[in-house]
Amino acid sequence: MAQRRIGPIQGAGVGVIELEGDKPIEAAALGWAGYAGILEKGMVGELIQALTKSDFLRKCGSYMSDSLLPDACLDYFDNARGAGGLCLVRVTDGNESPAEVTLHCRKKVRGTVGKLKAKNGGRWGGKEAKHSADLAVSGDLTNTTLDTKSTTLWKTDRWIGGYIELSAVSGKQYPIIGSTAAGVIQVASDSTMKDDWTAAAAPTNLRYYVVLENDGKAISYEIRDGVEKPSSEFGLYVYVDGILAIYWSDLNLDPANARYWVNVINNDTSNFEIEAIDSWTGAYASDVRPANYYGENTSISAGSLTVKLFDFDSDYTGDGNGTAVLGTTTDAMVDQVITITFSSATEFAAVSDKFGSLGPAGTVGTAFTPNNKWTPPFTLTAGTTVWAAADVAKLTYKPLVVDALIGGYVYPDKVNGSKTRFLIIDNTHKVITVQAGSDMTVIGTTGDEFMVVCGTEFLGGLDGIADLVDADYQNQAWDVSSSPFNRTEGRNLGLVKFSTPGVYATAVQKAGISYADAKNHQYRIEIPSTTTDETAADTYVNDTIGRSDFAVVSFPSYGYVADPQGNGQGKLKLVPMTGMIHGREARIAADYSGYHKAEAGIDATLPKILKLPTGEKILNEEYLNPLGINVIKKMKGNFVLWGDRSLWTDTNWKWKHQRELMCYYENVLKENFDWIVFQINETLTEKRAITSLRGFLYPEFVKGALRGNRFEDACQIKIDSELNTDAVRAAGDMYAQIMLRFGDVVERFIIRMGRQGIFEAVG
């Protein structure tokens, strides 16, 4: 069977034919599990693979109040101790959106370079958001609800964790506990919003503010000069919750450059944090490079620098050349672009890109006071060319975020002193204060262009979990034809043990079992934590969920552990034991180099468990074991896995480890015999197939997975003319028959004892 020929085919000379070697079957990985559910982060609709705990934390995040899946994953890695790995599918309701930031260039008059977005949706990237408007009528406010009448960008629980402030009520914040897609916000049940508003005696003041803050959990970015080309390129450093996650030290804005920032960032396979979007359309000069903050100072001293807070484009459309000045600004006012549209030479309407209409029409020459505290007041003055109806001017307000620059650096004169920087120790919305003993006047003067390098947080991330239903799990994770878990095929993972930790909805678990059955894997059922007696467990498994050769279960399925977020206060947390069990099983499979050893017994410990929902009760194994319900029991101070049964429908597969072993073998063989397809259907090919099969199965016999005094007793392989007749070959088929004798398990050790009779010595 030639694989490669060297030399002449029809001409004279020496030809060499390189023959194919044997086709060894690669043993698959052991101990892999596959979970679906709510994760803090991770690509949706994709298969996520995590080989280690740190790998999981980076790709999927950590503990969540809305999900027990992270607990299961982290417990898995703790118990697996380097064995196996996890395949994960993140399930959402489809409403998730990524946090993002806009990048601005290094120009005195700010321009937009592009955007950075979190790699995937969720609050993990930064949830901060602000909203302000007037209530339509006072009746839209109650003590515990506020009806915004807004449905455009509102999703269920968009504002949960934030707070409401009422303009008429000073000094009070009302914590938000929920919000609807219809725009109704719910606050804590003991709130008195309407009473407070009524007591304020301000019936015309219907302004409210909604605030959601990052609280230190966000992606942040830092932009520096490039390392190799500091005058023309830039570096981007990305942090998650303040810890450096990834960076690129030399990026270029030009799409024709090999270091083009969008390509480098978005094509980096080690980047699980962000994606880049380019929106620049002009020439690629060095001042187009982005910065955390770039601007012009209005004054500078040894220890402080005051920034110019706004840009004004008087003739965005039209020819008006008037000017603008700001009124009194505060730390509360935020970055925004105000579009000023003239209805005449003296009248205008002002609209914020963040807060919409800023109130009644303004008048040129008169101070304009916006209708909310987050937008600065300003006064327009006509120039030599007055504005006309339909003219548009734009005022870009660009304050500093209070205290956000602390720990960063300011370059007081970035044009003439590009390497001279000072450590920032404080900042208001317009004043930067540097480390004591510094003297910025040695490099900077009034009117210089300065640059700040500091961590800048992403905003606006939204989790997609509030409207999650059972069908989302079924469609996104357990659909046989479209599940991302289908991508485990071809990766030689052998047997994958699936589950939906923390989700025991009947429809979800049934779908998971069906998927495992269809794909020749295994699904671990979870019995609800409220089920605490044997009969109820039996009823749940056999009447509610149903049996399957490809399903397993332990009872109880939940246990109490020390709360990992309890800060050592002795708090307990009830979690699914699925991750611990799969982790321990992965470790046992790795230690024994296969699934032939029952993953149970006094060594199959679950160290984290402190107590069970069933209490100190000793479960009736005589009842549960024949049903295929394995128990968790306490032995010698440890909680252990006790049982090796599947939820069999065919008694041939009542032993859990034997069903696992068969699935493992079948999946390995399925993925390792593609080489034989389209080979010549002849005896030589049959012999090569036998050689491959024997080479794979003989080591299984040696380690005891297959039982017999000789290999031929434990494993019979038949590929011959009796199976492969001329008709079979003509149809394009080749049959192999493999009969295996699996190793059994000691489930009961029975000792027979009796009293020996009395014998007297003779003579």
N, C-alpha and C positions, 0 to 999 in steps of 0.2 A: 504494500500500500504506500505509494510514493507521496512524499510531501513536497520535495524540492529537487529540481534537476539542474545540474551545472554542466556546461559544455555543449558540444554540437548535438543537434537532433538529427539532421540529415547529412551534414557534412562529415568529413573525416576528422578523427581526433578522439580524445578520451572524454567520456562523459561520466559524471558522478551523480548517482541518485542517493539522496539522503532519505533514509526510511524514517517513518514516524516511530516514535517511542511509545511505550505504554501510556495510557491515559489515567493517571492516578486520580482518585476522588479526594478532594480536599474536605477534611472534617470541618464542620461549621462551627461558628461561635457558640458558646454556651451561656445560658443565664439571661437572655434578653427578655425584656418586658415591654409592653406597649400600652400607654395610657392616653386617654382622651379627657378633656375637661377644661376648666377655666384656669388660665395662666396669666400671670402679671404681664408678660410680654411674649413675643414670638410671632413668627410669620403665620398668618391664617391661610388655611388651604394647602399647607406644605407639611411634609414630614420633617420633624425636628429630631435630630439624633444627638444624644448627650452621652458621652463616654465616662464622664466624671462629675462629681458634685460641682466643682468650679465651672465646668462646661455647662451644666444645667443652669447655674445661677446667672451666668452671663447671657445665655440664650433665652431663658424663660423667666428670670426673676426669682423672687423669694416668696416668703409666706404672705398670704392674703386673708383678709377677713371674710371674703366672699367665696373661698374655695379651700378644700382640703387636699386637692391634688398636689400642691407644692409640698405639703407635709409628707405625703406618700412617696414622692420622688426623692426627697432628702433622706427619708428613712430607708429607702431602697439602697442608696449609695452607702449609707452608714453600715448597713448589714452586709452588703455585697463585698465590701472591702476590696475593691479593685476588679471583681468579677463582673462579667456581663456589661449591660448598658441599657439605656432607655430610648425607645422610639415614642415620640409624643405628637399629639394633634391638639392644637389650641382651638377650642370651640367658642364662638361668639354669637351674638344676636345680629351681627351685621352692621351695628351702629358705631363700631369703634372708629376712632380717627387718631392720627398721629400728632404728637406735639411738634411744633415747628418754630423757626425764627427766620426773620428777614435779615439778609446780610447787606450792609451799606459800605460804600467805597471810601477811600481815603481822600475825600475832597471836602473843602470848607462848606460847599453847598452839597448837601447829602444826595447821593444817588443810590439806586438799588442795584446790587450786583446779582443777587439770586436768593435762594432759600436753602436752609438745611431742615430736613424733616426727620423725625424718628423713623427707624427702619420699619416699625409697625405700630399699630394703634395702641392706645392705652395711656392711663395716667402716669405710668412709669416714666414717660419722657418729660413730664411736666404738665400739671393740670391747670395752672393759673389762668384765670379769666375774670373779666369784669363786665358788668352790664348795668346800665342806668337808664331810667325812663320815668315818665309820669304815669300814675294809675289813670285809667280811663275815667273812673268814678270812685268815690270813696267806698262804695259798696264792694269793690274788688279786694278790699282789705278786711280780714278778720283777725282775731287774736292769734290764730295759728296758720293762716294761709294768706298768700298774696297772689292774685291772679294777674299775670302780666299781659294776658291776651295775645302773647307772642307764640307762634308755632313754627316760625321759619327755621331756626337753627337749634331748636330745643329737642333734646332727647331725654328719655326717662332717666331720672337721677343725675342729670347733667351737673347740678349744683350741690349735690349732697356733700357734706363736710365743709361747706362755706358758711357765709352768714349774710343777713340782710341788715341794712341800715336805713332808717327813715330820715329824710331831711328835716322833718318837723320835730323829730325826737333826738335830742343831742345826747351823746355818750352811751348809747345802748346798741348792742349787736344781738341779733336773734339767730341762733345756730340752725342751719338748714339740715333737715333729716330726710328730705326727699323732694323730688320735683317730677312733674309729668310732662309728656310730650305736648300736651295742650297748653303748657306755660304756667301751670299752677305750682307754686313753691310751698312746701310744708315746712314749718319750723317746729321747734321743740314744743311738746304738749303743754308745758307750763308757761309758754310765752304770752305776752299781753300786748301785742302790736297795736290792735285797734284801740284798746283802752288808753295806751300811751299816746297814740296820735290824737285821740279825742281830748285828752287832758292837756295837750300842747296848745289847744285852741288855735290851730292854724289850718282852717278848713280848705284853703286854696293851695296849700303846699302839699302836693301829691307826689313829689319826687321820692324815688327809692333807689337804693344802690345794692347790687348783688356782687359779692366778692368771694372768689375761690383762690386760695394761695397754694404755692408749691410745697410749702412746709419742709423745704430741704430735699425733697425727693424729685429729682429731675435730671435730664441730660443738660450738661452745660458745655460750652465750647470756648476755646481760647485761641486767638489768632496772633501769631508772631511773624516776624520777618523770616524768610527762608534761610536755611542753614548754609547751603552752597551758594545761593544767589540772593543775598539779603536785600539788594536794591531793586529786584524785579520779581521775586517770587515770595510766597508766603507759606507758613506752616499752620496746620490746623490740629489742635489737641482737643480730644473729646473725653469728657468725664461723665460717669454715671454715679449719681449721689455723692459727688465730690471725689471719686476715685478714678484715676486715669484708666481709660478702657482701651483707647487706640489713638494713634496719631500718624500724621503724614508731615514730614519736616520740610518738604519742598514741593509746592504745587504751583501750577501756572494757569492763568486765565484763558490763554489762547487755545481754542479747540484743535489747532494744528500742531500743538506742542505735545510731546510724548508724556509730559507731566500734567496734561490738562486735568484740572481739578475734578470735574464731574466724572470723567472716565476712571481716574485713579481711585476715587472714593467708592463709586458705585460698583466697580468691578473687583474690588478687594474682597476675596472670599473669607478673610478673617474679620470682616466688618459686620457686626451684628447690631450696630448702634444707629447709624444714620444713613441718609441718602442725600445727594446734592442735586440742586436744580439751578441751572444757569438762566438768568434773565437779562444779561448785559448785551446791548446791541451796538455799542460804539467801538472805538479803537481800543486796543489793549495796552494802554500806558501803565506805568508803575502805580500811578495814583488811583487806578481802578481796583487795585487789590483791596479785599475787605479788611475791616478792623472791628474789634469789639466796640470801640467808640472813637470817632475822629471828629475834630471840630476846631474852632477858633476860640482863643481865650479873650475875655474882655478886660481881665486884669490878672496880674501875677505878683506874688510876693515870695519871700524865701520859703514859706511853709504852706502856701495855699494858692490855688488857681481857680478862677471863676470862668465858667464856660459861657459862650454865646448860646442862648437857649433856642433860637429859632432861625429858620430861613424863610424869606418871603419872596414869592414869585408874583410880582404885581401884574404882569402881562402874560399869564399862562395862556389865556386867549384874549384878544383885543390889544389895545395900545396904551392902556392906562399905566402911568408911571408913578403912582402914589407910593406911600410908605406905610409901614406898620410898626407899632411899638406895643410891647406887652405891658399889662398892668401888673399888679402884685401876684407873684407866683408862689406856690406852696409845694411842699414835699409830696402832697397827695396827687398832684397833677401828673398825668401820664403821657407817654409818647403817642402822638397822633398827627394826622394830616387834616387840616380844616380847609374845606373847599368853600370859597366865598363867591357867590353868584349875584351879579348886580341886576336889579330890576330897573334902575335908573342911574344917573350920575351920583346920586347920594344915598340910595337905598340898596340894601343887600340882604341875602339870606346866608347863614353859615351852617355847614353840615360837617360833622366829624366822621372820619372813616370808621371810628370805633363806637361812637355813641349817637350817631344819627343827627337829627335836627338839634341845633343848639338854642332854639327858642325863637321868639318873634324877630321880625326884621330889624336889622341894625342900621345906623345912620353914619355916613362918613363924617369924621370930625368929632364924633361922640363916642365915649367909652362903651364898648360892647361887653356885657357880662353874660357869659353862657349860663344855661339852665342847670348845670351840674358842677360839682366841686372838682371834678377830675380834668376839666378843660380850662386853659388859662384865659383871662380877659385880655382884650386888645383894643387898640384904637387905630383906625385907618385915617390917613391924611392924604387928600388929593394932591396930585403932582401937577406939572405943567400941562400934561395931557390927561384930562379927566377920564374916569371910567364911564362907560356907556352901558345901556341895557344889553344883557346877554354876555357881557364881559365876565371873565372868571379869573380870580386870583387864588393863590394857594399859600397857606401859612403852615409850615412844617414845624411842629413843636417837638423838640428832641432833648428832654431833660435826662439827667442821670437817674438811675434807680437807687434810691436811698440805701446806703450801706452795702450795696452790691459790689462796689469796687474795692472794698477792704481786702488787703492781701495781694492786690494786683499792682501794676506799675503804670506810671504816667511818664511819657516822653514829652517834656514841655515844649520842645522845638523839634518836631520830627523831620522838618525839612533840612535844617542846618546842623542838628545834633542828633542824628538818627540812632546813636547808640547810648545816649545819656538818659538814664531813667531814674525814677525815685519811687520808693515803696509807699503805697497808699495806706493810710491808717484810718481814714474816715472820709465820708462824703455825704453831702446833702444832694438835693436835686440839681444844684448848680455850682457847688463849691467842693473842690477836691483838696483834702488835707494830707500832707505827706509826713514821713517820719521826722520826729524832732531832730534838730541838728542839720537838716538838709537846707540847701539854698538853691532854689530853682532859678533864681535871677542870674546865676552865673552862665546859664545857657538860654533862658527864655526871656522874652519881652512881651509887652502887651500887643495883642494882635497876631501872635505866632500861632501856627497850626500845631496842635498837640494830638497825641494818640494815647489811648489807654489799652493795656493788655490785662484782661481779667476774665474770670469765668462768667459767662452770660447764659442764663437759663432759658430752656425752651418753654413754650407756653401752649395751652389749649388742648392737651391730650385728653381723649375720652375713651373709657372702657366700654366694651360692647357686651355687657352682661345683664343689664337691668331687665331686658325683655327676653331673656333666654328661655326656651321651652324644650320639652323632651325631643321634639322633632329636629331641633338643631343638632343634638348629639347624634341622633339616628342618621341624619342626612350628611353631616360633616365628617363623622368618624366611622360609622358602622355600615354605611352603604357599600354593599359588596362590589359594585361596579366602579364606584368613584372615590372610595376612601383614600386619603393620603397614605394609609397603612399599606395599600397595595404596592407602594414603592419599596417596601421591605423585600419584595421578591427580587431575586438576582443579586442580593447582597450576602448570600450564604450565612444567614443568621440562624439557620436551623429552626428550632422551635421558638416562637414568640408567645409569651404569656400576657394576654390582654386583660384590661379591666378599665372601669370608669370610677376611680377612687372617690369616695364621698358622694356618689350619685347612685342611689339604689331604686330609682324610678323603674317600674316594671317594664315599660316599653323600651327603655334604654338598655337594661340588662338583657332582655330578650334579643334585641338587635345585636348586642355584643356577642352573645352566644352564637347567633346565626352566622355572624361574620367569622368567628373562630372556626365553626364547623365547615363553612364554605372554603376557608383558606387553610384548613388542616393545622390549626394552632389550638390554643387553649384560652378559655375565658374564666376569670375568677369572679364569682358572684359575691356580693356583699349582702348579708342579712341586716336589716335595719337595727340600729343600736337600741331601739326601744323593745326589741324582741329579746326576752330574757329567759324563756323556758323552752324545753325540748319540743313539746308539741307544737308550739307556735313556729319554731324554726322549721320543723317538718312541713307544716302547712304552707309556710312561705315558699320553701324550696319546691315542694312537689305540686302544690296547687296554684300558687301565684306565678312562679317563674317557669317551672318545668324542668325536666331532666334532659341531660345530653352527655354523650360520651366525651364531649369536648369542653365540659364545664366542671369546675371544682369549687368547693366552698369550705370555709372554716367557721366554726361557731364557738364563741361570738366572733363577729367580724370587726368589731371596734374595741378599742382599749384606751385607757387613760395613761397619758404620759405627762412629764413635766412640761409645762407650757414653754415652748422655745422662745416666746416673746414676753415671758412673765418676769424678766429681770431678777430672777432668783428669789421671787416672793413666795415660792411654794405653791403657785397656782397649777392646777391640772387642766389638761386639754383632752377632749375626747376625739380621737382620730381613727380613721380606718387603718387596720393592720395590714392591708394589702401590700403596701410598699415594703414594710418590714419582712413580711412572709416571702415575697418575691426576691428580696435582697438575700435573705438567708438561703433560699433555694438556689439562687445563683452561685453563692459561695460553695454550697455543697456540691453542685454540679461541676464547678471548677475543680474542687478538691479531688473529686472522684473521676474527673475527665469524662463525664457523661451523665445521663439521666437514669442509669440503671440502679443507682442507690436511692432508696426511698428517702425523700427529703423531710424526714420527721425523726422524732426520738429525743432523747435527753440532751443531745448536742445541738439540736435545732432550736436554739434559744431566741427569744425576742427580748433583748436586754432593756429596751426603753419602757416596756409596759410596767406600770406600777399597780394597776388594778383593772378588773374587768367589769363591764356593766352587769354581769351575772353575779357579782359579789363573790363571796366565799363558797358559793354553792358548788358541789361536785356534780358535774353533768353526767347523765345516764348514757354511757357509751354503748351499753348493750342495746339501747334503743337507736342511738344516732349512727353508730358505725355501719350497720348493715344498710342504712339508707344512703350511705356515701357522704354523710356530714361529718367531717373531721373536726376535732375539738382542739381548743387551746386550753391547756391545763397547767397548773403550777406543780412543779416537781423540784425538790431540793432547792427551793428558793427562787427558781427561775420559771418564767412562763415559756412553754415549749409548744412546738407543733406536734400534735399527737394524732396521727392518722395518715393513711396512704390510699384513700379511696377517691374515686371519681364519682360524679353523679351519673353513673352508667345507665344506659338503656339496654346495652348488650353486655351480658355477664362476662364475656370474654375480655372486656375492658374495665372491669371493676377496679383493678389496681391502677392508681394514678400514675405511678412511675412507668408502668408498661405502656400506657397510652402516650405518655410524653416521649418515651423512647421511640415508639413506632412513628409518631409525628416527626420527630427529629430525623430519623432515617429516611422517611419518605421525602421530606423537604430537601435533604442533602442530595439524594439521588436525583430528584427532579431538577435541581440546579446544576448538576455536574455531568449530565449526559447529553448536552447539546452537541458535543463533538460527533456523536454517532449519527445524527440526523443528516441525511443525504449521502451517507457512506454507501458503498456497495453492499447490498443485502445478500451476504454469503456467509459461509462457515467461518472464514477467517475473521470476519467482523464479529461474529458470535463469540469466538474464542477470546478476542480482545476485550469484549464486554465482560466475559467471565473473569478475566484477569483483573480488570478494574474493580469489579464487585468483590472479588476475593481479597484484593489488596486493602479495601476499605473495611470489610467485615471481620477479617481475621484478627486485627488488633482489638476489636470489640469482644471477641471470644477470649482473648488473652486476659483482658482486664475484668472478665466475669460478667459482662453485660449479656452475653449469650451463654447458655448452660449446656454442658455436655462433656463427656470424657475426651472426646475428640472434636475437632472443628466440624467434621462431617456430621457428627451427631447434633451439633448446635445450629448448624447453618447448611442448608441444602440449596444449591444454585443450579438451575436448569435452564439452558438456552440451547435447544437442539432442534433437529428436523421433526421431532414429534410435535413440538409446539409450533414450529415455523415450517409449515407445509408450503408447497409451491403456491398454493392459492393464497396463503397468508402473505408470502413474499410479494406476490403479484399485486396485492392490495396496498403495498407500501408499508406493511407492518412487520415488526420484529418483536416477539414476545420473550420475556424473561420471567421465570418463576423462582421466587426466593421464599423459603420456609425457614423461619427463625424460632428457636426455643429461647424464650426470655428467662432471665434469672428471676426467681420469685423472691418474696419478702417474708421475713419472720414477723407475723402479726401477733402470734401467741406462742410463748415458750411454755410448754406443758411438762411439768416434772411429775413423774410417777414415783411414789414412795410407799413403802409398806414396812411392817414390823417383821424382822427376821425371826424364824423359829428358834427354840432352845435345843441345842445338841450337846450331849455329854460325850466326853472322850471315852473311847473304848480301850480297856486294858491299860 
